[in-house]
């Protein structure tokens, strides 16, 4: 009976994190697809040592899984992340993503639409094991007047609820990434098992992103190679430059939407024009940065394909989703410094914030850094985010 209850909790958590697949309008079908998708994923996983000791596997995979074992122990010993069953197994899914997430936002707001679930509360995204199901949900949201975005997700966390089943596994969807990117995702997902504030996507994702950035910096500094450090520094420089572009665009859009008049036809027309101007300015700024990457940094155009696609499709939904992972990160890093760069004290301080009401925790985070660094989250997301 206890196992059945824990299994139910696992399924509900997976649902809440968006790792689910819909079957029409039937809630039973929805839950069943979620259960089946997650259990198929879990059933594909085998212990890391089984893969490592299998000489028929490619040497690169076996070496990467050996690195995963070292990074997993580092996460426990150095970062205060949990010592449990998660990420001690590996699965090959035969697809490019673990799930596909759907996000939506109104035409003149960056606040994401939310879906509400047990355990995790209301969150600003919904995931599907089948890309076609994700696109169908996006179409439904678009018909209701929302701007939408669908994007692949390489991994998801069940917050530790699947540990009794063997734990969240490593997946082929990210195991081949460069070393720095691989370990930072591992640290990010483990962070969700340390602190999770029900119904606060921005808090949860920004905290996990802060853990990944601080953790990968420490890992590369203490346990990696010159080659891996240089490779990560190059890619992180490009990511930071892109984050700066999108952060500026989100701030500009937020100012436009806050000041805009949606009550009159003339006001809406002016608001639409200002929005389009901000979007065009963002795309032009990206084009200039893209040219510098190619001409000055030697980046090949094909390396920018994912960013090119993101910029081309950028809308309120994609900006809002990105903000959840980025806007509060400077505050969490400031909190880490405030706690003397001590991981245990940092996690405890984050848990104390998670125990506060949402508006109180946001106010405390905003007080840690200049408002220019977290300007696009002015208030907690609304219930229909």
Secondary structure, DSSP 8 states (H G I E B T S, - for coil): -HHHHHHHHHHHHHHHTT-----TT-HHHHHHHHHHHHHHHHHT-EEHHHHHT-TTS-HHHHHHHHHHHHHHHHHHHHH----SSTTSEEE--SSS-SEEEEEEE-TT---B--EEETTTEEES-EEESSHHHHHHHHHHHHHTT-EEEEEEES----TTTTGGGT---EEHHHHTS-HHHHHHHHHHHHHTTT---TT-HHHHHHHHHHHHHHHHHHHHHHH--HHHHHHHHHHHHHHHHHHHHHHHHHHHHHHHHHH---SSHHHHHHHHHHHHHHHHHHHHHHHHHHHHHHHHS---GGGGHHHHHHHHH--HHHHHHHHHHHTTHHHHHHHHHHTTT-HHHHHHHHHHHHTS-HHHHHHHHHTTS-GGGSTT--S---TT-
